[in-house]
Amino acid sequence: MLPHNTSIALTEDSALSVLKEIEYMLISLKNIARHYYDNADDPKDVDPIAYAIETTRFIDENDIVYKLANMREVISDAFDDERGDDDMDDIERAMEHLVFWEKPGD
């Protein structure tokens, strides 16, 4: 990690913008789960298809992927993107071992 990336700063507006988006997503997803699970006498009674459809509808209709990309950009912009000896910047280096979802069987 570059010494000047050990501490990053966001403006108040940027930090609050990211926090608002996180709060919106987190509480909304929690409310969806509560709606389905709190209205069931037994968690086994929850209709997983209805729950999945509602969660997917929320993600799609509220552009959650776009909002997450914007949040990533706000935070990433606070880093210095100078490349190291490995030809990677600090963010690339930190992300290089992430394992992403792939279609089953791939």
N, C-alpha and C positions, 0 to 999 in steps of 0.2 A: 504494500500500500504506500502510495506517495505520502510523504509527511503532511502535505497540505490537504490531503483527503481524509486524514484521521478525524477531522472535525469539519463538518459541512454546515452551511447556514442557508436557511430559506427565509424569504421575507415573511412577515406576518400574514400577508394576503395569500401567498402561496401555500404556507403551512395550513392555514385555516381552510383554504379551498380543498386541499387534499383530505384533511380531517372531516370536512363536511361530506365529501363523497364517500369516504369510508364509513362514516356513521350512517348515511342513507342506505348503503348496501347492506351493512351488517344488521341494522335494526329491521329493515324490510325483509331480509332472508329469515331472520329470527321470528318475525311476525308470521311469515308464511308457515314456518315449522310449527309455531304455536297453534295456528289456526287448525292445522291438520292433526297434531298430536294432542292438544288440549281438549279437542272435541271428541276424542276417542276414549272409551272406557279402558281399553287395553291397547298398547302400542301396536299389537299385532292386527288390530282392527283398522289401522290407517291404510287408506287406499294409496299404494305407492305410485300408481300411474297418475292419479289426480295430483298428488304432491309433486311429482316430477314435471308434469305439464305446467303447473302453476309456477314452479321455480324457473323453468325454461322460459315461460311467457314473460316473467319479470325480467329475466336477463336480456331477452331479445327486445322487448318493448321499451326498455329503459337504457338501451345502448351501453350495457355494463362493460362490454369488452372495450368499447371506445373510451369510456370513462377511466377504466383501469390503465389504458395506454397513455392517456393524458396525465394521470397521476405519476406513472413511471417516468414520463418526460420531465415533469416538474422536479422530481427528486434527482433524476439523472443529470439534469442541467446544473445542479449544484456541485457536481464533481468536476475536477480537472480531468480531462480525458487524454493526458499525456501518456504515450505508450512507453512501456518498460522494455527491458532486454528481450522479453519473450514476445514482443510485438503486440502486446495486449494492454488495454487500459485497466484500471482497477475494477471497474464494473464487470468488464468481460472476464477478468480473472476470477472474480467472486461468483460469477454465474456459470462458469465453464463446466461444472460437474452436475448441474441440475438435470434431472431426468424428467422429460416431458411426456405427457399422455400421447400414446400412439394407438392407432386402430388395433384392436386385438388381433393377434396373429402376425403382426409386423415385427 
